[in-house]
Amino acid sequence: MGRVIAGRYLLLNRLGSGGMGHVWLAHDQRLACEVALKEIVFRDPVEAGHDREARVARARAEARHAAGLRGHPHVVTVHDVLEHEGLPWIVMEYVAGATDLRELVGTRGPLSPAECARVGLAVLDALTAGHQRGVMHRDVKPANILLAPDRSGAPYGRVLLTDYGISVQPDAGETRYTLASVLVGTAGYLAPERATGGAPTAAADLFSLGCTLYHAVEGRGPFERESHLAEVTAVVMEEPRPAVRAGALEPVLAALLAKDPGQRLSAAQAEAALSGIVAPQAEAYSRTQTDLGSQPPWAGVPAPSAGPHGFAPPTAGPGFGPTVGPPGTDVSPDPHGYFGPPLAPSPPSAPVRRRRERSHALRAVLACGLGMVLALGGVWYALADRTTTPGGDGSGPPYGESVGLAKPLRDGDCVLADWAGAERYQGTPRLSLDPTCRDQAPDGQVLAFVAAASADEARRLGPAACEERTREVRDRLADVRSFAVVPTPDGFEAAGRRTACLVLGAHGPVYGPLGGHRKAGSAFADTATMQKRDCLDVRSNRDARLVSCEGAHDEEVLGFTRLGADVTLAEARTESDVACGRAVPPADYGFDPSVYTAGSWTSEGPWKNGTHFVVCTVRRQNGGTMEGDEP
């Protein structure tokens, strides 16, 4: 931590480690944004001597492969590959708020079949884009699939395939097998032909995708064993464990996990099959129903067969042959009725028709009775006195006793956060209000809310949604984090059925209002509230006011940089202009270097909390005002 790579990227903290080295969260001092950096590491001198050149070449090649997929919505973007002290570093997109699929399943349990199918479609799209360029991933597995909040606030709405050798959150400790210094993959997720030395192919990636989706829906891999050698042996010699939770996904998994690559689903077939699970349509022609366990949580009808989507099953292999049954029965090519429409049944006899008519009548009576029970229950629920249990009506303290607020937070409230002696962001802080948003050096401010249908939904979805709702403001500030204040079940109604989204200083107070809550003409109490593209009216070297960029102003904020831990505040006030000119040069933003120069602002706050952040600005060299002639 604290190293500056290639004179530009400040290493903040390590995100993870894997077979090739470490991945770091880094601050790009030139563009003032966060990135992920992959560092190649050699763990012993022998390895460095014999394998150095091959591993360095591989890192460069795989960076080029991933960069070729730049802009794909389901691939982590590679920005650059550079050399530092003789080794390559790969600069990648940092995916904030992401978790990998292995971690998600480990902490929250298996996914529903419909959700697995949605993830599978996204990964398949990424793989297909690579295959079209001749690039095989070779290491598809749960740890290499990231799920992150999307722009709508859905906590796992964004699905990203990582690690063409350069994962943002690489796995730690999993054995990787190599052959002639070429990565083959991870035990338990290798295709059989790869485990026996065959060439990487698109079909091999699809086998690994099948293993990954099996893990997601079942909670463990199809060939999971006590040792890596046993897993590789099982991949080659044994059939996968029977799926028990997969529902409509089971036949898709079986077809992806075929030992013979010629019998596996193609990418187009897999896409059609997975689409049928994600977006089920009513079955107009079949009485065969998929088991209820295969339904997505939002569906009201059973998942259909994939016939309407153009899915063609393999021509051979276990479980795919037609089944013959007696007249009058539903017969489908597979037990789930998934791979195609059932064969037309024979016309039912008269006794069968009468039984069906009685069955329909009985169902109608039962439905009517059930409707009356539900209606009466609704009347009772509306009229009953439900306030006998203390707090049971949702009118308790909005966020619980530990948070300590008696009233719900409002938009723009400035808060003081007491972490009870623990590290910041460890546990739940006790909150109090700073009514003036200035007098007590507030730690943060309420900038958004997330509505929920229940306290459980608020707990599950609120934090990730707050990350997304506050992202724009946080991206403009130097050192802040999102924090969700989630209502308790007893306080859910009192909180207005909403999670409050705070933006708090990451290492200390923010000293004043943030974002749109700042008023034009107000003075900055600290640089912590200065944000990118702010325009400043400078009254003195200690007094700057926020003004509109449309009128005359003295400086404009471009970004931030960080000075060394040994630099004092007094030294910073003389060195920061030069540091900003190097880290955030105005010319990079289109300002003519013959007219404009770099400026800076420092304050005590970043030196008290040890971050040493400096605000970098642009101003005219002659000291005149900027009045709309800048880029």
C-alpha positions in Angstrom: 0.0 0.0 0.0 1.1 3.5 -0.7 3.3 2.7 -3.7 2.9 4.7 -6.9 3.0 2.6 -10.0 4.4 4.1 -13.3 4.2 7.6 -11.6 0.4 7.5 -11.8 -1.4 4.8 -9.9 -1.5 5.0 -6.1 -2.1 1.6 -4.5 -4.8 1.9 -1.9 -5.5 -1.7 -0.7 -5.3 -5.3 -1.9 -8.5 -6.7 -3.4 -7.3 -10.3 -3.7 -4.6 -12.8 -4.8 -4.5 -15.6 -7.2 -2.2 -17.8 -9.3 -0.6 -14.9 -11.2 -0.2 -12.4 -8.4 -2.2 -9.7 -6.6 -5.0 -7.3 -7.6 -5.1 -3.9 -6.1 -7.6 -1.1 -5.7 -5.7 2.0 -7.0 -6.2 5.7 -7.4 -5.4 7.0 -10.9 -3.8 10.3 -10.0 -4.1 11.7 -13.5 -7.8 11.1 -14.1 -8.8 11.1 -10.4 -10.7 7.8 -10.4 -10.4 4.3 -9.0 -9.1 1.4 -11.0 -8.0 -2.2 -10.4 -4.3 -3.1 -11.0 -3.1 -6.6 -11.6 0.4 -7.2 -10.3 2.5 -10.1 -11.5 4.2 -11.8 -8.5 6.9 -14.5 -8.4 6.9 -16.3 -5.1 10.4 -17.7 -5.3 13.7 -17.0 -7.2 13.6 -20.4 -9.0 10.1 -19.6 -10.4 11.3 -16.1 -11.4 14.3 -17.5 -13.2 12.6 -20.2 -15.2 9.1 -18.9 -15.7 9.4 -15.2 -15.7 9.5 -14.6 -19.5 6.6 -17.0 -20.2 4.4 -15.5 -17.5 5.1 -12.0 -18.5 4.3 -12.8 -22.1 1.1 -14.5 -21.1 0.0 -11.5 -19.0 0.5 -9.2 -22.0 -1.3 -11.6 -24.4 -4.3 -12.1 -22.1 -4.5 -8.3 -21.5 -4.7 -7.9 -25.2 -7.4 -10.5 -25.4 -9.6 -8.9 -22.8 -8.9 -5.4 -24.2 -10.3 -6.7 -27.5 -13.7 -7.1 -25.7 -13.6 -3.5 -24.4 -17.1 -2.1 -24.1 -18.8 -5.5 -23.9 -21.5 -5.2 -21.2 -20.6 -8.5 -19.6 -16.8 -8.3 -19.6 -14.6 -6.4 -17.2 -12.9 -3.7 -19.2 -9.1 -3.6 -19.6 -7.7 0.0 -19.9 -4.0 -0.5 -20.3 -1.0 -2.7 -19.8 2.2 -1.0 -18.6 5.6 -1.9 -17.2 6.9 -1.0 -13.8 10.3 -2.2 -12.5 10.5 -4.7 -15.4 7.2 -6.4 -14.8 3.8 -5.8 -16.5 0.9 -4.3 -14.6 -2.6 -4.5 -16.1 -5.0 -1.6 -15.5 -8.6 -2.6 -15.4 -12.1 -1.4 -14.5 -12.8 -1.4 -10.8 -16.3 -2.9 -10.2 -17.5 -1.2 -7.0 -19.9 -3.2 -4.8 -19.3 -6.4 -6.7 -19.3 -9.9 -5.3 -18.3 -13.1 -7.2 -20.8 -15.9 -7.8 -18.9 -18.3 -5.5 -19.0 -15.9 -2.6 -22.7 -15.1 -3.2 -23.7 -18.8 -3.2 -21.5 -19.4 -0.2 -23.1 -16.7 1.9 -26.7 -16.6 0.7 -27.2 -20.1 -0.6 -28.0 -21.5 -4.1 -29.8 -19.3 -6.7 -33.1 -20.0 -8.2 -33.1 -21.7 -11.6 -34.4 -18.6 -13.3 -31.7 -16.4 -11.7 -29.1 -18.9 -12.7 -30.4 -18.9 -16.3 -30.2 -15.0 -16.3 -26.5 -15.2 -15.2 -25.8 -17.9 -17.7 -27.2 -15.9 -20.6 -24.9 -12.9 -19.7 -21.8 -15.1 -19.4 -22.7 -16.9 -22.6 -22.9 -13.6 -24.4 -19.5 -12.7 -23.1 -18.0 -16.1 -24.1 -19.5 -15.9 -27.5 -18.1 -12.5 -28.2 -14.6 -13.9 -27.3 -15.1 -17.0 -29.3 -16.0 -14.9 -32.4 -12.5 -13.3 -32.0 -10.9 -16.7 -31.5 -10.3 -16.1 -27.8 -11.1 -19.0 -25.4 -11.6 -18.1 -21.8 -10.3 -21.4 -20.4 -11.2 -20.7 -16.8 -15.0 -20.2 -16.5 -16.0 -20.8 -12.8 -18.1 -19.1 -10.1 -15.1 -17.1 -8.8 -14.7 -15.5 -12.2 -18.2 -14.2 -12.5 -19.0 -10.9 -10.8 -22.4 -9.7 -9.8 -22.7 -5.9 -9.1 -25.4 -3.3 -8.8 -26.8 -1.9 -12.0 -28.0 1.6 -12.7 -31.5 0.8 -11.6 -30.2 -0.2 -8.1 -30.8 -4.0 -8.5 -28.0 -5.4 -6.3 -26.9 -8.2 -8.6 -28.3 -6.8 -11.9 -24.9 -6.5 -13.6 -23.2 -9.7 -14.6 -19.5 -9.6 -15.6 -17.1 -12.3 -16.7 -13.6 -11.7 -15.4 -10.1 -13.2 -15.6 -8.8 -13.8 -19.1 -5.9 -14.2 -16.6 -6.7 -10.8 -15.0 -9.6 -11.2 -12.6 -10.7 -8.1 -10.6 -11.4 -10.4 -7.6 -9.3 -13.4 -8.2 -9.8 -16.6 -6.2 -7.4 -17.3 -3.4 -5.8 -20.7 -3.0 -7.4 -22.7 -5.8 -5.0 -25.0 -7.6 -4.6 -24.3 -11.3 -3.2 -26.8 -13.7 -0.7 -25.9 -16.4 0.7 -27.8 -19.3 3.9 -26.5 -21.0 3.4 -23.3 -19.0 -0.1 -22.7 -20.5 -3.0 -22.3 -18.1 -5.6 -25.1 -18.6 -8.1 -24.2 -15.9 -9.4 -25.0 -12.5 -10.0 -28.6 -11.2 -13.6 -29.5 -11.2 -14.5 -27.0 -14.0 -12.2 -28.3 -16.8 -13.8 -30.0 -19.8 -12.8 -33.7 -20.0 -10.9 -33.1 -23.3 -8.9 -30.3 -21.7 -8.1 -32.4 -18.6 -6.6 -35.0 -21.0 -4.5 -32.5 -22.9 -6.8 -31.4 -25.7 -6.8 -27.9 -27.2 -9.0 -25.2 -25.8 -12.3 -24.8 -27.8 -15.6 -23.1 -27.5 -17.2 -26.4 -26.5 -14.7 -26.6 -23.6 -15.8 -23.2 -22.3 -19.4 -24.3 -22.5 -18.7 -27.3 -20.4 -17.1 -25.0 -17.8 -20.2 -22.8 -18.0 -22.4 -25.9 -17.3 -20.3 -26.7 -14.2 -20.6 -23.1 -13.1 -24.4 -22.9 -13.4 -24.6 -26.3 -11.6 -22.7 -24.8 -8.7 -24.9 -21.8 -8.7 -28.2 -23.7 -8.5 -27.1 -26.7 -6.4 -24.6 -25.0 -4.0 -21.6 -27.1 -5.0 -19.8 -28.2 -8.2 -21.0 -31.3 -10.1 -17.6 -33.0 -9.7 -16.6 -31.6 -6.3 -14.4 -34.0 -4.4 -11.9 -34.0 -1.5 -8.9 -33.3 -3.6 -8.1 -31.6 -6.9 -6.8 -34.8 -8.4 -10.0 -36.6 -7.5 -12.0 -33.7 -9.2 -10.0 -34.0 -12.4 -10.5 -37.8 -12.4 -14.3 -37.3 -11.8 -14.5 -34.9 -14.7 -13.0 -37.4 -17.1 -14.4 -40.7 -15.7 -17.6 -40.0 -13.8 -21.0 -38.6 -14.4 -22.0 -35.4 -12.5 -24.0 -35.7 -9.3 -27.7 -35.8 -10.0 -29.2 -32.3 -9.6 -31.9 -31.9 -7.0 -32.7 -28.1 -7.1 -32.2 -27.4 -10.8 -35.8 -27.9 -12.0 -36.1 -26.7 -15.6 -32.4 -26.0 -15.7 -31.5 -29.7 -15.2 -31.7 -30.8 -18.8 -29.7 -27.8 -19.9 -27.0 -28.7 -17.4 -27.0 -32.3 -18.5 -26.5 -31.3 -22.2 -23.7 -28.8 -21.3 -21.9 -31.4 -19.2 -21.9 -34.1 -21.9 -18.4 -35.8 -21.9 -18.3 -35.8 -25.7 -17.9 -32.2 -27.0 -19.8 -33.2 -30.1 -22.9 -33.9 -28.0 -22.9 -30.7 -26.0 -25.2 -27.8 -26.7 -24.0 -25.1 -29.0 -23.9 -21.5 -27.9 -27.1 -20.8 -29.9 -28.9 -23.8 -28.4 -27.9 -22.9 -24.9 -29.0 -19.3 -25.4 -32.5 -20.5 -26.6 -32.8 -22.9 -23.7 -31.8 -20.4 -21.0 -34.0 -17.7 -22.5 -37.0 -20.0 -22.1 -36.3 -20.3 -18.4 -35.7 -16.6 -17.8 -38.8 -15.5 -19.7 -41.3 -18.4 -19.5 -44.4 -18.3 -21.8 -47.7 -20.0 -21.2 -48.0 -23.5 -22.5 -50.7 -23.6 -25.1 -50.2 -27.1 -26.3 -48.9 -29.2 -23.4 -50.3 -30.6 -20.2 -46.8 -31.5 -19.0 -45.7 -29.1 -16.3 -42.3 -28.3 -15.0 -41.9 -28.8 -11.2 -42.7 -25.7 -9.1 -39.1 -25.5 -7.9 -38.0 -24.4 -11.3 -40.2 -21.3 -11.4 -38.6 -17.9 -11.1 -39.9 -16.1 -8.0 -41.9 -13.6 -10.1 -43.6 -16.1 -12.3 -47.2 -17.2 -11.9 -47.1 -20.1 -14.4 -44.8 -23.1 -14.7 -41.7 -22.8 -16.9 -42.5 -24.0 -20.4 -40.7 -26.3 -22.8 -38.2 -24.7 -25.0 -39.7 -25.8 -28.3 -41.1 -22.3 -29.2 -37.6 -20.9 -28.8 -36.1 -23.0 -31.6 -34.1 -25.2 -29.3 -32.9 -28.4 -31.0 -31.7 -31.2 -28.6 -28.6 -33.3 -29.4 -29.3 -36.2 -31.6 -27.8 -38.7 -29.2 -26.8 -39.2 -25.7 -28.4 -40.3 -22.5 -31.9 -39.0 -21.8 -32.6 -37.5 -25.2 -34.3 -40.4 -27.0 -38.1 -40.4 -27.5 -40.2 -42.1 -24.9 -43.1 -44.3 -25.8 -46.2 -44.4 -23.5 -49.7 -45.8 -23.6 -52.5 -44.1 -25.5 -53.9 -41.0 -23.8 -50.7 -40.1 -21.9 -48.5 -37.1 -22.3 -45.2 -38.2 -23.9 -42.2 -35.9 -24.2 -38.6 -36.4 -25.4 -37.3 -36.0 -21.8 -38.7 -36.3 -18.3 -39.1 -32.5 -17.9 -40.9 -31.8 -21.2 -38.2 -29.3 -21.8 -36.4 -30.1 -25.0 -39.5 -30.0 -27.2 -43.3 -30.2 -27.3 -44.8 -33.5 -26.2 -46.1 -35.9 -28.8 -49.8 -35.5 -29.5 -51.9 -37.6 -27.1 -54.7 -39.9 -28.3 -58.3 -38.5 -27.8 -59.5 -39.3 -24.3 -62.3 -41.8 -23.9 -65.8 -40.8 -22.5 -65.1 -41.9 -18.9 -61.9 -39.9 -18.9 -63.8 -36.8 -20.2 -66.5 -37.2 -17.4 -63.7 -37.5 -14.8 -62.2 -34.3 -16.1 -65.5 -32.5 -16.0 -66.0 -33.5 -12.3 -62.5 -32.5 -11.6 -63.1 -29.0 -13.1 -66.3 -28.6 -11.1 -64.5 -29.6 -7.9 -61.7 -27.2 -8.6 -64.2 -24.4 -9.2 -65.9 -25.1 -5.8 -62.6 -25.2 -4.0 -61.5 -21.9 -5.6 -64.7 -20.2 -4.7 -64.4 -21.4 -1.1 -60.8 -20.3 -0.9 -61.7 -16.9 -2.2 -64.3 -16.4 0.5 -61.8 -17.4 3.2 -59.3 -15.0 1.9 -61.9 -12.2 1.6 -63.0 -12.8 5.2 -59.4 -12.9 6.4 -58.8 -9.6 4.7 -61.7 -8.0 6.5 -60.5 -9.3 9.8 -57.0 -8.1 9.1 -58.3 -4.6 8.3 -60.5 -4.3 11.4 -58.4 -6.2 14.0 -56.5 -4.4 16.7 -52.9 -5.3 15.9 -51.2 -2.9 18.3 -51.2 -5.1 21.3 -47.5 -6.1 20.7 -45.1 -3.3 21.6 -43.5 -2.1 18.3 -45.4 -4.8 16.4 -47.2 -2.1 14.3 -43.9 -0.9 12.9 -44.0 2.3 14.9 -40.9 1.7 17.0 -37.6 3.7 16.6 -37.1 3.9 12.9 -33.7 2.4 12.7 -33.5 0.5 16.0 -32.0 1.3 19.4 -28.4 1.0 18.3 -28.7 3.8 15.7 -30.4 5.9 18.3 -32.6 8.2 16.2 -36.1 8.8 17.4 -37.3 10.3 14.1 -36.8 9.2 10.5 -34.0 10.9 8.5 -34.9 13.5 5.9 -33.3 14.5 2.7 -30.3 16.7 3.4 -29.9 15.8 7.1 -26.3 16.1 8.2 -25.2 13.4 10.6 -22.6 12.7 13.2 -21.5 9.0 13.3 -20.1 7.5 16.4 -18.5 4.1 15.7 -18.1 3.3 19.5 -14.4 3.1 19.4 -14.3 0.5 16.6 -12.9 1.0 13.1 -15.0 3.1 10.8 -17.5 1.1 8.9 -17.2 -1.8 11.3 -20.6 -2.5 12.9 -23.4 0.0 13.2 -22.7 3.6 14.1 -24.8 5.7 16.6 -26.2 8.7 14.7 -27.1 12.2 15.7 -28.0 15.2 13.7 -26.0 18.4 13.1 -28.9 20.8 12.3 -26.6 23.5 10.9 -24.6 21.0 8.8 -21.5 22.9 9.8 -21.1 23.6 13.5 -20.2 20.1 14.6 -18.1 19.0 11.6 -20.7 16.5 10.2 -19.5 13.1 9.1 -21.9 12.9 6.2 -25.3 13.7 4.8 -28.5 12.0 3.6 -28.5 12.2 -0.2 -31.1 9.6 -1.3 -33.8 7.1 -0.2 -34.7 3.6 -1.3 -38.3 2.5 -0.8 -39.1 -1.1 0.1 -42.2 -3.3 0.4 -41.0 -4.8 3.6 -38.3 -4.6 6.3 -36.7 -7.8 4.9 -36.6 -6.3 1.4 -35.0 -3.1 2.8 -32.4 -5.2 4.6 -31.6 -7.3 1.5 -31.7 -4.7 -1.2 -31.1 -1.3 0.6 -27.3 -1.2 0.9 -26.6 -2.1 -2.8 -29.4 0.3 -4.0 -27.8 3.1 -1.9 -24.4 2.4 -3.5 -26.0 3.0 -6.9 -28.1 6.0 -5.9 -25.2 7.9 -4.5 -22.6 6.8 -7.1 -22.7 10.1 -9.1 -22.0 12.3 -6.0 -19.3 9.9 -4.7 -17.5 9.9 -8.0 -17.1 13.7 -7.8 -15.7 13.7 -4.2 -12.2 12.7 -3.1 -12.7 10.5 0.0 -16.3 9.3 0.8 -18.3 6.1 1.0 -21.9 5.1 0.8 -23.7 3.9 4.0 -27.3 2.6 4.2 -29.4 3.3 7.3 -31.8 0.4 7.1 -35.1 0.4 9.1 -35.7 -2.4 11.6 -38.9 -4.5 11.4 -40.4 -2.6 14.4 -39.4 0.8 12.9 -40.2 0.1 9.3 -43.4 2.2 9.2 -41.9 4.9 11.3 -39.0 5.2 8.8 -41.5 5.8 6.0 -40.8 2.3 4.6 -37.5 3.6 3.3 -33.7 3.1 3.7 -31.8 6.3 4.1 -28.7 6.6 1.9 -25.8 8.5 3.5 -22.6 9.7 2.0 -20.0 9.7 4.8 -16.4 10.6 4.9 -14.3 7.5 4.3 -11.7 8.5 6.9 -13.1 11.5 8.7 -15.7 14.2 8.7 -16.9 16.0 5.5 -17.3 19.3 7.4 -20.3 20.5 5.5 -23.1 19.9 3.0 -22.5 17.8 -0.1 -23.7 17.6 -3.7 -26.8 19.6 -4.5 -27.3 20.7 -0.9 -24.6 23.2 -1.2 -25.7 26.8 -1.9 -24.1 29.1 -4.4 -22.0 31.7 -2.7 -21.3 29.5 0.4 -17.8 29.3 1.7 -16.0 25.9 1.8 -15.2 24.9 5.4 -12.9 22.2 4.2 -11.7 20.7 0.9 -13.7 17.5 1.7 -16.8 19.1 0.2 -15.2 20.3 -3.0 -16.1 18.1 -6.0 -15.1 17.8 -9.6 -16.2 20.6 -11.9 -16.9 23.0 -9.0 -16.2 26.6 -9.9 -14.6 28.7 -7.3 -14.7 32.4 -6.4 -11.4 32.9 -4.6 -11.4 35.7 -2.0 -8.1 34.8 -0.4 -5.8 31.8 0.0 -8.1 30.6 2.8 -11.5 31.6 1.5 -13.1 30.0 -1.6 -16.8 30.3 -2.4 -18.9 28.0 -4.6 -20.2 29.9 -7.7 -21.9 29.0 -11.0 -19.5 28.0 -13.8 -21.6 30.1 -16.2 -20.4 33.3 -14.7 -17.0 34.7 -13.8 -14.9 32.4 -11.6 -11.3 32.1 -10.6 -10.7 28.3 -10.6 -12.4 25.1 -11.6 -11.9 21.8 -9.7 -10.5 19.0 -12.0 -9.7 16.2 -9.6 -7.6 15.1 -6.7 -4.2 13.7 -5.9 -2.5 12.4 -2.7 0.7 13.5 -1.2 3.1 11.2 0.7 2.6 10.2 4.3 5.8 12.2 5.3 4.6 15.5 3.8 3.4 18.0 6.4 0.5 20.3 5.8 2.8 23.3 5.7 4.9 21.5 3.1 1.8 20.6 1.2 0.8 24.2 0.8 4.0 24.9 -1.2 4.3 21.5 -3.0 0.7 20.8 -4.0 0.5 23.0 -7.1 3.4 21.1 -8.6 2.0 17.7 -7.5 -1.4 18.6 -9.2 0.4 19.8 -12.3 2.0 16.4 -12.6 -1.0 14.2 -11.5 -3.9 16.2 -12.9 -2.5 18.3 -15.7 -5.0 20.8 -17.1 -3.9 20.0 -20.6 -5.5 16.5 -20.2 -8.8 18.3 -19.9 -8.3 20.4 -23.0 -7.0 23.6 -21.3 -4.3 25.4 -23.3 -1.1 25.1 -21.3 0.1 28.5 -22.6 -2.9 30.2 -20.9 -3.9 27.9 -18.0 -1.9 26.4 -15.1 -2.6 23.9 -12.3 -3.7 25.1 -8.9 -4.5 23.4 -5.7 -6.3 23.6 -2.3 -5.3 21.9 0.9 -7.0 21.8 4.4 -6.4 20.4 7.8 -9.0 17.6 7.5 -7.0 15.3 5.1 -4.0 15.7 7.3 -5.8 14.9 10.5 -7.2 11.7 9.1 -3.9 10.8 7.3 -5.2 10.6 3.7 -3.3 13.7 2.5 -5.7 14.4 -0.3 -5.3 17.6 -2.3 -7.9 19.2 -4.5 -6.5 20.0 -8.0 -7.8 22.9 -10.0 -7.1 24.9 -13.1 -6.7 28.7 -13.3 -5.4 31.4 -15.6 -1.7 32.0 -15.5 -2.2 35.8 -15.4 -4.6 35.5 -12.5 -7.7 36.7 -14.5 -11.1 35.2 -14.2 -12.5 32.3 -16.3 -15.6 33.3 -18.0 -16.7 30.5 -20.3 -13.6 30.4 -22.6 -12.4 27.1 -21.1 -13.2 23.8 -22.8 
